[in-house]
Structure formats: C-alpha cells, structure tokens
Amino acid sequence: MNSITKEQIDKIMDESEYEVFHKVFDKQCLVVAKLPNGFTVVGESACVDPSNYVESIGEEIAKKRIEEKLWELEGYKLQNSL
C-alpha cells in the first residue's frame, strides 16, 4: 500500500499511553504520548490569558497536534519503504 489511512492513525492513537500536564505556567497543556512501539511524541497547546484556560480544550488541541505529528511520522516511514 502506498498511503496512510485515518484508521491506521486512529489505531496508533487508541493504543498509545498518555500523560497530561495541565496549567503549565498557568496557561499551557502538555500531552506526552507513548506510542505502541515505545516512541514518545509531545503535543502542546496554550492560551494567552490564564483565566481563559479550559483543561478539556487544551488537552483536545494537544492530542490533535500529536495526531498531526503521527501523520508526518507514518508518511516518512512509508516513503522510506517505497
């Protein structure tokens, strides 16, 4: 196969372990994903005003950024195999 599918990315995300760090410096969320193979990827989000910080939104954005990195990593891996 010469493409990456959303199902492949979803499977990796589902099988990963996550550590979430909220309110870093009162306004940032860091999420560290340990992928099934042991590799780690970090996603982050932040707001300008700490009073606007919402944990669920921060975590969602950080995990979305991890997903975007997975697309790049899996694309790189695929390109090397072709």
C-alpha positions, -999 to +999 in steps of 0.1 A: +000+000+000+013+035-008-009+056+015-016+061+052-052+058+064-071+075+091-078+041+105-041+034+109-036+067+127-067+062+149-053+027+159-020+041+169-037+069+189-060+043+206-031+020+216-009+048+230-005+058+266-009+094+276+004+117+303-013+150+306+001+181+323-024+209+328-018+245+337+019+246+330+028+282+339-010+286+345-018+285+307-004+256+289-012+220+284+014+194+275+004+158+265+031+131+261+020+101+241+040+068+244+033+051+211+028+013+209+065+009+199+077+030+229+085+061+209+072+093+225+056+123+209+046+156+226+017+178+218+010+212+233-015+240+235-016+273+253-038+304+258-027+340+262-047+347+293-047+321+321-082+330+330-093+316+296-076+282+302-100+252+298-085+218+305-107+198+281-100+222+252-062+223+260-060+186+261-080+181+229-058+206+210-026+190+223-038+155+213-048+168+178-012+180+174+001+146+183-022+131+157-008+156+131+028+145+140+018+109+136+007+116+100+041+130+093+060+102+110+039+075+093+043+093+060+081+094+065+081+057+073+061+048+043+083+069+020+113+050+032+097+017+024+088+026-012 
